[in-house]
Structures are given as structure tokens and as C-alpha cells.
Amino acid sequence: MPERLAEMLLDLWTPLIILWIALPPCIYMAPMNQSHVLTDSLAVLLSLWGDDTAILWVWEGLFSCLHTDLDPGSKKIKYILSGDGAGTIFQINDVTGDIHAIKRLDREEKAEYTLTAQAVDWETNKPLEPPSEFIIKVQDINDNAPEFLNGPYHATVPEMSILGTSVTNVTATDADDPVYGNSAKLVYSILEGQPYFSIEPETAIIKTALPNMDREAKEEYLVVIQAKDMGGHSGGLSGTTTLTVTLTDVNDNPPKFAQSLYHFSVPEDVVLGTAIGRVKANDQDVGENAQSSYDIIDGDGTALFEITSDAQAQDGIIRLRKPLDFETKKSYTLKVEAANVHIDPRFSSRGPFKDTATVKIVVEDADEPPVFSSPTYLLEVHENAALNSVIGQVTARDPDITSSPIRFSIDRHTDLERQFNINADDGKITLATPLDRELSVWHNITIIATEIRNHSQISRVPVAIKVLDVNDNAPEFASEYEAFLCENGKPGQVIQTVSAMDKDDPKNGHYFLYSLLPEMVNNPNFTIKKNEGKCISFHNGFNRQKQEVYLLPIIISDSGNPPLSSTSTLTIRVCGCSNDGVVQSCNVEAYVLPIGLSMGALIAILACIILLLVIVVLFVTLRRHKNEPLIIKDDEDVRENIIRYDDEGGGEEDTEAFDIATLQNPDGINGFLPRKDIKPDLQFMPRQGLAPVPNGVDVDEFINVRLHEADNDPTAPPYDSIQIYGYEGRGSVAGSLSSLESTTSDSDQNFDYLSDWGPRFKRLGELYSVGESDKET
């Protein structure tokens, strides 16, 4: 094998030397048992690629040739080419075997092409040898400039940075082959941006070239960066980009007031918390580095004023903390300080990061309302105080220099019962109505003070009046007491313990004394303990048949000054008790026992009496019903029924007591016909009084005489009156039944026609027929 390789190399070097001198280059197609030769116009490379593959390195845009060892120089051999780019990019001369590139080659588009060449007979197209494959690799030339794919660039760096502080890193790319030559070897440089920044030639790291660059002097820098291939040598291609460098802020500047003295004025009646003015310290820094806090560090108004920081406007707001008084002090001076909130210790040597200013505040006079001597008043008065007596006094003054007179009044919404009055000039409060502590202990009123010169200036003050107690209520029993005493009770037994109550409220509490009436001090039956209120029996053998109830008056006295007392009665009942003292009976049975009647018998007697009374009432009622005329309750009865009412009217002369509009014609309801009373024209003729009626005179005759006298007396009420009832209803077959419009008298009336009206009027006809027959008889 080594011998074979040596032979091949020896056979090949001779034509290679010849091809180096002679152009154009050719590829000699050897038999299958030989290696292939690759040449070009500038260099010849030999490569073994298997047994049948040759590699041809050509520069972009050049050409090559192909030749077979079987070609004796005759024209009977034809060369054919196939593979990548055959016929489009590469073209072969079928006679000479020259291969031409018909298009410009670009390694960046395609770096190599694989082709197959074969020699065939010109006439028969039969292959003269097997096809040979070879690869054409395009050799790179420097035809691409460097590019910054991510440009333009932006970067930031803190101001006042030290020399050599890294800013950012930029990178360019070159499409040329980085392996062959220096076509892709890049070198970086700064074309614009010096002397502030520098760049590493190979790594493209940009750094600060000057220390302590100040953002407040210049905030933004534009840097132009170049990347050049061929290692930066002459003839290389280059590309540029821009880098914008922004200096970020650091707290390297203290706050500074725009002016050293500020002037403000404020009315003395301004509301607490109102902003009086604003001060501002300017800071060249930005963001949180410019934030400042404000404080009042000195002055004569530190207790009256305060200052707060406005985070948005970065200024200090002076506000009022306490009320001002022009008459007391007319101006104030404050020393205000502004200090940075965030301090960078790296720049502490550039401090201090604070500043001060003076603020003068002038107080302006204002018309103020009256001022009471006290914010509240507490007065005390005894409940038995005399009317118009002075309870207390309130005072107020006008704080202004003019000092207007004050007028006092009571807000009557707080004194609805008008129990108090006030002197409008001096503010003395007097009592208008009596007081009663037991009804109300406290009275809360409001006093109003008004300036006489300016009624709009008003002040109010609450006044609490406490009513003090006096001993004006006598004690009395706490409840109604009723004691029970056994007939067989032992002497000295406590019957009842009483207690008392008093509406008054003494300071030391209640203390009551109990006693009997003076005339009953020597009462043989009962006595009472003076301090304890215990009622005690003196002897035994009480008899409830003899006396069932004892009324014992007890005098109750309090400890007031002067003391008051009242008398209350203790009811003591004598009861029947068992042997062990348990009360069994305390009713009226003791009074009826001597008669021999028990309680059950007494109840039976009372029930019988009640039953008899009921029977008598029923009997009287039945008799009264029998004396009344028969009332026919048949549905077909059309006679008028008389309904009696037990209510008493307004007298015989009352003609307007009842509304009779319902009896009028509905069609003429709007035309009300008033009652027309006809007063007699005759004068009153006094009647002669009759002698007393003897006992033997008939009562019926006496009544008839008196009736006749009343009928003939025109002055006696009621007067004759006419009321027209002109409506009998609609659609009546019988027509009107009224006799007022009849032209004949009752004696001329004939009611026989009623029987012709039908079954409904049959009964009415019988009644009137009976009436006529009665008149005739």
C-alpha cells in the first residue's frame, strides 16, 4: 500500500507542476484504480476522497477544466456534467472539458457543490469510463462588511462614576468565513464620544474614560462605534452603530431655598388646619434623591404652627395648629429647615444636604364673636327658691379692639317651659317658674351672647342647672299594708312591720320615726316600735265577732330640717287561725255565725232572691207587651209602622234636629225646601189656673180638659208647620197614597178600591173597611 501511494504521488506531481504554469487548470480523470487531481488558477490542492471523488477549491467567479487520460486528443470523446448547479451555475465544454461558472459564486449562499463528470463516445454516447464525482468548494473572499444586528444601543451609568466603570458591551457579526484568513476578524473603535468613553478593541466593552461625570451638567451622550474586519488593517470592511449613554442620578446635590425670607399674612379667625403658605427648597437631583422633609426648628410660633411635606410638589405647607389672637400677638417668626430624605454616604463629604429659611407671619385683625369667660357653666339652686331670684351669672366679652357691648338671651329651644330668664345686659339668670326636684333634677339651657354692633357675631355656651333638694315631701307608707291577727294570738306578737318612702333625697339618707297618734298612745290593744316600724299586739283574746277590723293610724316622721310627717293607716283584721297560727278565715262569716246560718245557706238565700227579681222583671215586661197594639208582621202588610226611640231630642221647638232630606224627591234634592214654621199672629192670652183637682174627679176627664186648652192656645209650641213630601217613588200602579193633596176630607174618602189592587192590598182594604165601620158605630 505505501508503494502504491508513492507511485501515485510521483505520477501526479509532474502534471501538477505543468498545470501550475499553464492556465486554465484542468482535472484529469484517471482510471478507477487511480486518484484524481484538483487544480485551480492560483493554487493546486490534492485531496483523496475515497476512490472516485475529487475536491476542487475554486475562488468565487473562476473556472476549471476536466480531462480524461483516455483522450488521445481526438475529437471522438464528449464530456457531460451533472449534479448541483450543472447547467445553471456550472457549464462544461463537451469537447475540451472546460468547466465555466456562468454566475458569480457566493460562499455565504452556498459553500460547496457536488458534480458528476463522465466521458462518453461522441457518436454513440456510450460511456468510455465510469462517472467520476467531484466536489467544488467555494473559497471565501472578504466581501461582507461587519454588522451590528441589535443596534442602535442604549445604556445607563450612574453619574459621578469612577474612571473605567463598565457601561455596556456591543457585538458585531461578519458573514465571511472566520476560518479562512482575516475576513471575519473584527476590531472595535470609537469614532465619536471621546474623551468621555473608551472601548476594548477585541471585546467591545465600553467604559467611562472620564471620572465624576455630572448629570446636572450633561445627562446624555451619543457614542459612535466602528467594527472593522481584516484585523483592522487597511482594505478591510467596516460597520458602525450608535450607543446612547444616559447618566442616572445620584444624590450629590443638597436642597436650596429659592429665597431666604418668606412673608405670609393670615386672619386671626382662620380655621385650624388651614394652609397659611408654602415654601419650597429646590434640588437639582431628581426622583427620590430630590425628596426633602420640612421642619420648624426655631421661632416664636413653634406651638401655633406646623409644617408638612407635599410629596408631589416637593414643598412645605405651613398650617395653623392653635387659634390666633390679633389682640394678643400680631406677628410671628419661624425658622424652617429643608433636608434630603435619602442621603448617599458616598457623597456625604459634599454636604450638608439641608438648607434653612426664615418665615414671617403677620396676623390680621378680624371681627370675632363674643367669648364667654368659661366654656361651660354649672349652677345650683334649691327647689324652694323664690321666683325672680338670681340663680347665677354668665359673662362674655368682645375680644376685638372695638369691644362691642354684649346682649344675652336664652335659646328657648332648650327652655321650652320658660322656667328661667336672663338679664340681657349683665347675664344674670333668674327663676321664672317654681322648681320641683322630684320632677326634674337637671335643667340644661343654652345662653346666647350677641354683639350689639354686629348681630351676626354670636356665641353660645351650655349652662347646666342642678336643683338641690329641700325637705318638702312628707314620708308615707311604701305600700298599702293590711295585717292579720289571730284570735288566739299571744300578746307581744309582731303583727306587721311597715316601711316608709320619701320623695326627697337627703344627703345622709332616709331615717324615719314611727309613732301612734297622741290620743292613741295609751292604746290597750297595739303599740309600735319607734325606730323599727313594728306593730305589736298587747293582749290576747281578740274576738272577731265583736270587732273584725282595727284601723291603726301611724305617724311617720322624717329626719329633715324641719322634719315632716304624715299619718297612714294600718288595717288589722282579726282572723280565725289554726292551733299553729296559720290563718284560715278572715271574712264576714263571723257575723252570721250567731244566727245559725252557714255560708252555703247564705249563698242559697241570695240566689233565690236574685231569681225572684228576674221573674218580676219578666212579668212586667210581658204585661207591657200586652198593652201595646197588635203589630202585624206579615210581609204583605204595607201599613206604617211606628218605631219608638228612647233618645231625647232638642225640645218641641227644635225643627232642625233631624235631616229629612232623604224623604224628599231625589229628582229635586238640590232644591232643599226648608221647614216653614208659621208663628201665630195672636198674642198670648194667659189661661186661668184651675183649682186643684179633687180626689173624686175622673183623671180621664181632667186630661181631656187640659188637652183642649193646649189645642186652643196659638202661642203654645209646637207651631203649625208644613212639610211637603212630593215623592212617592217611581212606577207605582196605584199612584200617590198621600192625603195631603186630596180635595176631600177624611169623611169623604172611600177605601173600597183597595180591594181591587190585588192580593198585596187586600189586608189594607180590610183594615180601612173596619175603620169606616167603627166610625159609623
C-alpha positions in Angstrom: 0.0 0.0 0.0 2.7 2.6 0.7 4.4 1.7 -2.6 1.2 2.3 -4.4 0.7 5.7 -2.7 4.2 6.7 -3.6 3.7 5.8 -7.2 0.5 7.8 -7.3 2.1 10.9 -5.9 5.0 10.6 -8.3 2.7 10.3 -11.3 0.7 13.2 -10.1 3.3 15.8 -9.2 4.6 16.1 -12.8 1.3 17.3 -14.4 0.6 19.4 -11.3 3.7 21.4 -11.9 2.8 21.8 -15.5 -0.7 22.9 -14.6 0.6 25.5 -12.1 2.3 27.2 -15.0 -0.3 26.7 -17.7 -3.8 28.1 -17.5 -6.6 27.2 -17.3 -6.5 24.5 -14.7 -7.8 21.0 -15.5 -9.0 17.9 -13.7 -7.5 14.8 -15.2 -9.9 11.9 -15.0 -7.9 8.9 -14.1 -9.0 5.3 -14.3 -10.9 3.8 -11.4 -7.7 2.5 -10.0 -6.0 5.9 -9.9 -6.5 9.1 -7.7 -7.9 12.4 -9.1 -6.1 15.6 -9.4 -7.7 19.1 -8.4 -6.2 22.3 -9.7 -7.1 26.0 -9.9 -5.6 29.1 -11.3 -3.9 30.2 -8.1 -3.2 27.1 -6.2 -3.5 23.4 -6.6 -4.7 21.2 -3.8 -4.7 17.5 -3.8 -7.1 15.5 -1.8 -8.1 12.0 -1.7 -11.8 11.5 -1.3 -12.4 7.8 -1.4 -11.6 6.1 -4.7 -13.7 8.1 -7.1 -14.2 11.6 -5.6 -12.1 14.7 -6.2 -12.4 18.1 -4.3 -11.8 21.2 -6.3 -11.2 24.5 -4.4 -12.0 27.5 -6.6 -12.3 31.2 -5.9 -15.6 32.8 -6.4 -16.2 33.6 -10.1 -13.3 31.4 -11.6 -13.5 28.4 -13.8 -11.8 24.9 -14.1 -11.4 22.2 -16.7 -11.9 18.4 -16.9 -9.8 16.0 -18.9 -9.6 12.2 -19.1 -6.5 10.1 -19.6 -8.2 8.2 -22.4 -8.4 11.3 -24.5 -5.7 10.9 -27.2 -6.5 14.3 -28.5 -9.0 13.2 -31.0 -12.5 14.6 -31.1 -14.3 11.3 -30.6 -14.8 12.0 -26.8 -17.6 14.1 -25.4 -17.7 15.4 -21.8 -21.0 15.6 -19.9 -21.7 17.2 -16.4 -24.5 16.6 -13.9 -25.1 17.5 -10.3 -25.6 20.6 -8.2 -25.7 23.7 -10.4 -25.0 21.8 -13.6 -26.3 23.9 -16.5 -27.3 26.8 -14.3 -24.2 27.8 -12.4 -21.6 25.5 -14.0 -21.3 24.7 -17.7 -18.9 22.2 -19.4 -17.4 22.3 -22.9 -18.3 18.9 -24.2 -15.2 18.9 -26.4 -12.5 20.3 -24.3 -13.9 19.5 -20.9 -13.6 23.1 -19.7 -15.9 24.0 -16.8 -17.1 27.6 -16.6 -19.1 29.3 -13.8 -21.8 31.2 -15.6 -22.9 33.1 -12.4 -20.9 34.8 -9.7 -20.5 32.4 -6.8 -21.3 33.5 -3.2 -19.9 31.4 -0.4 -22.4 32.9 2.0 -25.2 31.5 -0.1 -23.7 28.0 -0.9 -20.3 26.9 0.2 -19.9 23.7 -2.0 -21.4 21.9 -5.0 -21.3 18.2 -5.8 -20.9 17.4 -9.5 -20.5 14.2 -11.6 -18.5 14.1 -14.8 -18.3 11.4 -17.4 -16.6 10.9 -20.8 -18.7 9.3 -23.5 -18.3 8.4 -27.1 -19.2 11.4 -29.3 -21.1 9.3 -31.7 -22.7 6.6 -29.7 -22.8 8.3 -26.3 -21.6 5.2 -24.7 -19.6 5.8 -21.5 -15.9 5.4 -22.1 -15.3 5.1 -18.3 -17.3 5.1 -15.2 -18.6 8.5 -14.0 -16.4 10.4 -11.5 -17.9 12.6 -8.7 -16.1 15.7 -7.5 -16.9 18.5 -5.1 -16.4 22.1 -5.8 -15.8 24.2 -2.6 -16.1 28.0 -2.9 -13.2 29.7 -1.3 -14.2 32.8 0.7 -13.1 36.3 -0.1 -13.7 39.5 2.1 -16.9 40.6 0.5 -19.1 41.2 3.6 -18.8 44.2 6.0 -19.4 43.7 9.8 -22.9 44.4 11.0 -24.4 45.4 14.4 -27.6 43.4 14.4 -29.1 44.9 17.7 -28.2 48.5 17.2 -28.7 51.3 17.9 -27.9 50.7 21.6 -28.9 52.4 24.8 -27.1 52.1 28.2 -27.0 53.9 31.5 -24.3 54.6 34.0 -24.5 56.4 37.4 -23.2 59.9 37.4 -20.0 60.6 39.3 -18.8 57.1 38.5 -15.0 56.4 38.7 -12.7 56.0 35.7 -13.1 52.7 33.9 -16.6 52.0 35.0 -18.2 49.5 32.6 -21.1 50.8 30.7 -22.2 48.1 28.3 -20.9 45.6 25.7 -21.8 45.6 21.9 -21.2 42.9 19.4 -20.9 42.9 15.6 -21.1 39.9 13.2 -19.3 39.2 9.9 -20.8 36.8 7.3 -17.4 35.9 5.9 -15.6 32.7 6.8 -14.0 33.1 10.2 -11.6 30.1 9.5 -10.0 31.3 6.3 -7.9 34.4 6.5 -8.8 37.6 8.5 -12.1 38.3 6.7 -14.1 37.8 9.9 -11.6 39.1 12.4 -13.1 42.3 13.8 -11.5 45.2 15.7 -13.7 47.8 17.5 -13.1 51.5 17.9 -14.9 54.7 18.9 -15.4 57.3 16.1 -17.4 59.7 18.3 -17.8 60.0 22.0 -14.4 60.7 23.2 -12.9 61.6 25.6 -15.9 60.5 27.8 -15.9 56.8 26.8 -13.5 54.1 25.6 -13.9 50.7 24.1 -11.9 47.5 24.3 -10.8 46.7 20.6 -11.4 43.0 20.8 -14.2 42.5 23.4 -16.1 45.7 22.6 -16.6 46.5 26.3 -17.4 50.2 26.7 -16.1 52.0 29.8 -16.1 55.5 31.2 -13.0 57.5 30.1 -13.5 60.4 32.5 -14.3 60.3 36.2 -17.1 62.2 38.0 -19.3 63.0 35.1 -22.1 65.2 36.4 -25.7 64.5 35.2 -26.7 68.0 36.2 -24.1 69.3 33.6 -24.9 66.9 30.8 -27.2 63.9 31.1 -26.9 62.1 27.7 -24.0 61.2 25.4 -24.0 59.8 21.9 -21.2 57.4 21.1 -20.4 56.1 17.5 -18.8 52.7 17.4 -17.0 51.1 14.5 -16.3 47.4 13.8 -13.6 46.6 11.1 -12.6 43.2 9.7 -9.3 42.1 8.3 -8.0 42.7 11.9 -8.4 46.4 11.4 -5.9 46.6 8.6 -6.2 48.8 5.6 -8.5 47.4 3.0 -10.8 45.8 5.5 -14.6 46.4 5.5 -16.3 48.2 8.4 -19.7 48.8 10.0 -20.9 51.4 12.6 -23.6 51.7 15.2 -24.6 54.3 17.8 -24.8 54.0 21.6 -26.8 56.4 23.7 -25.4 56.6 27.2 -27.6 58.2 29.9 -26.2 59.3 33.2 -28.5 58.2 36.1 -29.0 60.5 39.1 -27.4 60.1 42.5 -28.0 62.3 45.5 -25.0 64.6 45.1 -26.8 68.0 45.4 -28.3 69.5 48.6 -31.7 71.3 48.7 -31.7 75.0 48.4 -34.5 77.5 49.2 -35.3 79.9 46.4 -35.4 82.8 48.8 -34.1 83.2 52.3 -37.1 85.1 53.7 -40.8 84.4 53.2 -43.8 86.6 54.2 -47.3 85.4 54.9 -50.4 87.0 56.4 -53.4 85.3 58.0 -56.7 86.4 59.6 -57.0 85.7 63.3 -60.3 83.8 62.8 -58.9 81.3 60.3 -60.0 77.7 60.9 -57.5 75.4 62.5 -55.6 73.2 60.0 -55.9 75.8 57.2 -52.8 76.2 54.9 -51.2 79.6 55.5 -48.5 79.4 52.9 -46.0 77.2 51.0 -42.2 77.2 51.0 -40.0 75.2 48.6 -36.4 74.1 48.5 -35.1 73.3 45.0 -32.9 70.2 44.5 -31.1 69.6 41.2 -31.4 65.9 41.7 -34.5 64.0 40.6 -36.8 61.3 41.9 -36.3 60.2 45.5 -32.9 62.0 45.6 -34.8 65.3 45.4 -37.2 64.5 48.2 -36.9 66.8 51.2 -38.6 66.9 54.6 -39.5 70.2 56.2 -39.4 71.2 59.9 -39.8 74.2 62.0 -36.6 74.3 64.0 -36.9 77.7 65.8 -39.1 80.7 66.2 -41.8 82.2 68.5 -44.6 80.4 66.8 -43.5 76.7 67.0 -46.5 75.9 69.2 -49.0 77.6 66.9 -47.8 76.5 63.5 -46.7 73.3 61.9 -45.2 72.4 58.5 -45.9 69.3 56.4 -44.2 68.0 53.2 -46.1 67.7 50.0 -44.6 64.6 48.2 -45.9 65.6 44.8 -44.9 69.3 44.7 -41.9 68.8 46.9 -42.7 71.8 49.0 -43.6 72.5 52.6 -47.1 73.6 53.7 -47.4 75.8 56.8 -50.6 75.2 58.7 -52.3 76.6 61.8 -52.3 74.4 64.9 -53.8 76.7 67.5 -56.1 79.7 67.4 -54.6 83.1 66.8 -55.5 86.3 68.6 -54.6 89.6 67.0 -55.1 91.5 70.2 -52.5 89.2 72.0 -49.8 88.9 69.3 -49.7 90.4 65.8 -46.8 88.6 64.1 -44.6 85.5 64.4 -41.2 84.5 63.0 -40.3 80.9 62.2 -37.1 79.2 61.0 -37.8 76.5 58.5 -35.4 73.7 57.5 -35.4 71.5 54.4 -33.3 68.3 54.5 -32.9 65.5 52.0 -34.7 62.3 52.9 -32.3 59.9 51.1 -28.6 60.6 51.6 -25.9 58.7 49.8 -23.0 58.2 52.2 -20.5 58.2 49.2 -21.2 61.9 48.8 -21.6 62.9 52.4 -18.4 65.0 52.1 -20.3 67.2 49.6 -22.9 68.1 52.4 -24.6 69.1 54.5 -27.7 68.1 52.5 -30.0 70.7 54.1 -30.9 74.4 54.0 -32.8 76.9 56.1 -35.1 79.9 55.5 -37.0 82.5 57.6 -40.8 82.8 57.6 -42.6 85.9 58.9 -46.3 85.5 59.6 -48.5 88.6 60.2 -51.8 88.2 62.0 -54.7 90.3 60.6 -57.5 91.6 62.8 -61.0 90.1 62.2 -64.4 90.7 63.8 -64.7 87.9 66.3 -67.7 86.7 68.1 -68.1 87.2 71.9 -66.0 84.9 74.1 -67.5 83.6 77.4 -65.5 83.5 80.5 -66.0 79.8 80.7 -66.7 77.1 78.1 -69.5 75.7 80.3 -71.3 76.8 83.4 -72.7 74.7 86.3 -75.3 76.4 88.6 -77.1 75.1 91.6 -80.4 76.3 93.1 -82.7 75.0 95.8 -86.1 73.8 94.7 -87.8 76.1 97.0 -86.0 79.2 95.6 -88.3 82.2 95.2 -89.4 83.4 91.8 -87.2 86.0 90.2 -84.3 85.1 92.5 -80.9 85.1 90.9 -79.5 81.6 90.2 -76.2 82.5 88.7 -74.5 84.7 86.1 -72.6 84.3 82.8 -70.2 86.8 81.4 -68.8 87.3 77.9 -66.6 89.9 76.2 -65.9 91.1 72.7 -62.2 90.2 72.0 -61.9 92.8 69.3 -60.2 96.2 70.0 -63.5 98.0 69.4 -65.1 95.9 72.2 -68.8 95.9 71.2 -71.4 95.6 74.1 -72.9 92.2 74.5 -76.5 91.2 74.8 -77.5 87.9 76.4 -80.5 85.7 75.7 -81.7 82.2 76.3 -82.2 79.7 73.5 -85.8 78.9 74.1 -85.5 75.6 72.2 -83.6 74.5 75.3 -86.1 76.0 77.7 -89.5 75.2 76.3 -91.3 75.6 79.6 -89.6 79.0 80.1 -88.5 78.2 83.6 -85.6 80.7 83.5 -85.0 84.3 82.4 -81.7 86.2 81.9 -80.9 89.8 82.1 -79.9 90.9 78.7 -77.3 93.3 80.0 -75.4 91.6 82.8 -76.2 87.9 82.1 -77.8 87.2 85.4 -80.1 84.1 85.3 -83.3 84.3 87.3 -86.0 81.8 88.2 -89.3 82.3 86.2 -91.4 79.3 87.4 -91.3 77.1 90.6 -88.9 74.2 90.6 -89.5 70.7 91.8 -86.5 68.4 92.2 -88.8 65.4 92.4 -89.9 66.1 88.8 -86.5 67.2 87.3 -83.1 67.3 88.9 -81.2 68.9 86.0 -82.1 71.7 83.6 -79.8 72.2 80.6 -80.1 75.5 78.8 -78.1 77.4 76.2 -77.1 81.1 76.7 -76.6 83.2 73.5 -74.2 86.2 73.5 -74.7 88.6 70.6 -72.7 91.7 69.7 -74.9 94.7 69.6 -73.0 96.4 66.8 -72.9 93.3 64.7 -75.7 90.9 65.2 -74.1 88.2 63.1 -71.4 87.7 65.7 -73.0 85.2 68.0 -71.6 82.7 70.6 -73.3 80.0 72.6 -72.5 78.4 75.9 -74.2 75.5 77.7 -75.4 76.1 81.2 -76.3 73.1 83.5 -78.6 73.9 86.4 -78.9 71.4 89.2 -81.9 71.6 91.5 -81.0 71.0 95.1 -83.3 69.1 97.4 -85.2 70.5 100.3 -87.4 68.6 102.7 -90.8 69.4 101.1 -92.3 65.9 101.0 -93.6 64.0 104.0 -92.9 60.3 104.2 -95.6 57.8 103.6 -96.2 54.0 103.5 -94.2 52.3 100.9 -97.4 50.3 100.0 -100.8 49.7 101.4 -100.5 47.4 104.4 -103.1 45.0 105.7 -102.2 43.0 108.8 -103.8 39.8 110.1 -104.2 39.0 113.7 -105.2 35.6 115.1 -108.0 35.5 117.6 -105.9 33.2 119.8 -102.7 35.1 119.2 -100.3 35.6 122.1 -99.6 39.1 123.5 -96.4 40.8 122.4 -96.6 39.2 119.0 -95.3 41.3 116.0 -98.3 41.8 113.7 -96.8 43.8 110.9 -93.5 45.6 110.1 -94.1 48.7 108.0 -91.7 50.7 105.9 -91.9 54.2 104.6 -90.7 56.1 101.5 -89.9 59.7 100.9 -89.6 61.5 97.6 -86.9 63.7 99.0 -83.3 62.8 98.8 -81.4 63.9 101.9 -77.6 63.9 101.8 -77.3 61.4 104.7 -80.1 59.1 103.6 -83.5 58.5 105.0 -84.3 58.0 108.7 -87.9 57.6 109.7 -89.6 57.6 113.1 -92.9 55.7 113.7 -95.5 56.6 116.4 -99.2 56.4 117.2 -101.5 59.4 117.4 -101.2 61.2 120.7 -104.8 60.2 121.7 -103.8 56.5 121.0 -100.6 56.5 122.9 -102.3 54.5 125.7 -104.0 52.2 123.2 -104.6 48.9 125.2 -104.5 46.8 122.0 -101.5 47.8 120.0 -98.2 49.6 120.1 -95.4 50.4 117.6 -91.7 50.5 117.9 -90.5 54.0 117.2 -87.4 53.2 115.1 -88.3 49.9 113.6 -91.9 50.3 112.5 -93.0 47.1 114.1 -96.6 46.9 115.2 -97.1 44.7 118.3 -100.3 43.4 120.0 -100.7 43.9 123.7 -103.1 41.2 124.8 -104.7 38.1 123.7 -108.3 37.0 123.2 -109.3 39.2 120.3 -112.8 38.3 119.2 -113.7 38.9 115.5 -117.4 38.6 116.3 -117.0 41.6 118.5 -114.7 43.6 116.1 -113.3 42.2 113.0 -111.2 45.1 111.7 -109.0 47.6 113.6 -107.7 50.8 111.9 -104.5 51.9 113.5 -103.2 55.4 112.5 -99.4 55.6 112.4 -97.4 58.9 112.3 -94.3 58.7 110.1 -91.7 61.4 110.6 -88.5 62.0 108.6 -85.2 63.5 109.7 -85.3 66.6 107.6 -84.9 70.2 108.7 -87.6 71.0 109.6 -88.9 67.4 109.9 -92.1 66.5 108.1 -94.6 63.8 109.0 -97.8 62.2 107.7 -100.3 59.8 109.1 -101.0 56.5 107.4 -103.5 53.9 108.5 -102.7 50.2 109.1 -105.6 47.9 108.6 -105.6 45.0 111.1 -108.0 42.1 110.5 -108.9 39.6 113.2 -108.9 36.1 111.7 -109.5 32.6 112.7 -106.3 30.6 112.9 -105.3 27.1 113.5 -103.5 26.0 116.6 -100.1 26.5 115.0 -101.1 30.1 113.9 -102.0 29.6 110.3 -104.7 32.0 109.2 -107.8 30.1 108.0 -110.7 32.6 107.7 -110.9 36.4 107.7 -114.3 37.1 106.1 -117.8 38.2 107.2 -118.8 34.7 108.2 -118.1 35.6 111.9 -121.1 38.0 111.9 -123.6 35.4 110.7 -122.5 32.5 112.8 -124.6 33.5 115.8 -127.8 33.3 113.6 -127.0 29.7 112.9 -126.5 30.0 109.1 -123.7 28.6 107.3 -122.0 30.2 104.3 -123.7 27.8 101.9 -127.1 28.6 103.3 -126.4 32.3 102.9 -125.4 31.8 99.2 -128.6 29.8 98.6 -130.8 32.6 100.0 -129.1 35.2 97.8 -129.6 33.0 94.7 -133.3 32.8 95.5 -133.7 36.5 95.9 -132.0 37.1 92.5 -134.3 34.5 90.9 -137.4 36.3 92.2 -136.2 39.6 90.9 -135.7 38.1 87.4 -139.2 36.7 87.5 -140.7 40.1 88.4 -138.8 41.8 85.6 -140.1 39.3 83.1 -143.6 39.6 84.3 -143.6 43.4 84.0 -142.1 43.2 80.5 -144.9 40.8 79.3 -147.6 43.0 80.7 -146.2 45.9 78.9 -146.2 44.0 75.6 -149.8 43.0 76.1 -150.9 46.7 76.4 -149.3 47.6 73.1 -151.4 47.4 69.9 -151.1 44.4 67.7 -148.4 44.7 65.1 -148.9 42.6 62.1 -145.6 41.3 60.9 -146.8 39.8 57.6 -144.6 40.5 54.7 -147.6 41.8 52.7 -148.5 44.3 55.5 -148.0 47.8 53.9 -149.2 49.8 56.9 -146.9 52.4 58.5 -145.0 51.1 61.5 -144.2 53.3 64.4 -140.7 52.9 65.8 -140.1 54.4 69.2 -136.7 55.8 70.1 -135.6 56.4 73.6 -133.3 59.3 72.8 -134.3 62.8 73.9 -134.4 65.5 71.2 -133.9 69.2 71.5 -137.4 70.0 72.6 -140.6 70.7 70.8 -139.3 73.9 69.2 -136.3 72.1 67.6 -137.3 71.9 64.0 -133.8 71.5 62.6 -132.6 68.5 64.7 -133.2 65.8 62.0 -132.2 65.7 58.4 -135.3 64.8 56.4 -133.6 65.3 53.0 -133.9 61.5 52.5 -137.7 61.9 52.4 -137.6 64.4 49.7 -137.8 63.7 45.9 -134.4 62.6 44.7 -135.0 64.5 41.5 -135.2 67.7 43.4 -132.5 67.0 46.0 -130.6 70.1 45.1 -133.5 72.3 45.8 -133.9 71.9 49.5 -137.2 73.0 50.8 -136.7 74.3 54.4 -139.3 73.8 57.0 -141.7 76.8 57.3 -142.9 77.4 60.8 -145.9 79.6 61.0 -145.9 81.6 64.1 -149.3 82.7 65.4 -150.4 86.2 65.0 -152.5 86.2 68.2 -150.9 87.5 71.4 -150.6 85.2 74.4 -153.7 85.1 76.4 -152.9 83.9 79.9 -155.1 81.0 80.9 -156.8 81.0 84.2 -155.4 78.5 86.5 -157.7 75.7 87.5 -158.4 74.8 91.1 -156.8 71.7 92.4 -158.5 68.6 91.2 -160.4 66.9 94.0 -159.7 63.3 94.6 -163.1 62.3 93.2 -162.6 63.8 89.8 -162.0 61.4 86.9 -158.5 61.5 85.6 -159.6 60.9 82.0 -161.8 64.0 82.1 -159.0 66.1 83.6 -156.6 65.1 80.8 -159.2 65.9 78.1 -159.7 69.4 79.6 -156.1 70.2 79.6 -155.7 68.8 76.0 -158.5 71.1 74.8 -156.8 74.1 76.4 -153.5 73.3 74.7 -155.1 72.8 71.3 -156.8 76.2 71.5 -153.7 78.2 72.6 -152.0 79.5 69.5 -148.9 80.6 71.4 -148.1 77.3 72.8 -145.4 75.3 70.9 -145.1 73.5 68.7 -146.2 75.8 65.9 -148.0 74.5 62.9 -145.5 73.5 60.2 -145.9 72.2 56.7 -143.5 69.7 55.2 -144.2 68.6 51.7 -143.4 65.0 50.7 -143.9 65.2 47.0 -142.3 61.9 46.0 -143.9 58.5 46.4 -141.5 56.5 44.2 -141.4 55.7 40.5 -143.6 53.3 38.6 -146.4 52.8 41.2 -149.5 51.4 39.7 -151.7 52.7 42.5 -150.3 56.3 42.2 -150.0 58.5 45.2 -151.3 57.4 48.6 -150.8 60.9 50.1 -153.9 62.5 51.5 -152.3 66.0 51.6 -153.3 66.7 48.0 -156.7 65.2 48.3 -159.6 67.7 47.7 -161.9 65.8 50.0 -161.9 65.3 53.7 -161.3 62.1 55.5 -165.1 61.6 55.8 -165.4 61.6 52.1 -162.8 59.0 51.4 -163.9 55.6 50.2 -161.3 52.9 50.5 -163.2 50.1 48.8 -161.0 50.4 45.8 -158.1 49.0 47.8 -159.6 45.5 47.4 -159.3 45.9 43.6 -155.5 46.4 43.7 -154.7 42.8 44.1 -153.7 40.4 46.9 -151.0 42.7 48.2 -153.5 45.4 49.2 -156.3 43.0 50.4 -155.3 43.2 54.1 -155.1 47.0 53.9 -158.5 47.2 52.4 -159.9 45.1 55.2 -158.3 47.4 57.8 -159.7 50.6 56.3 -163.1 49.0 55.9 -163.0 48.1 59.5 -162.1 51.7 60.4 -165.1 53.1 58.5 -167.5 50.7 60.1 -166.1 51.7 63.5 -166.7 55.4 62.8 -170.3 54.7 61.8 -170.9 52.8 65.0 
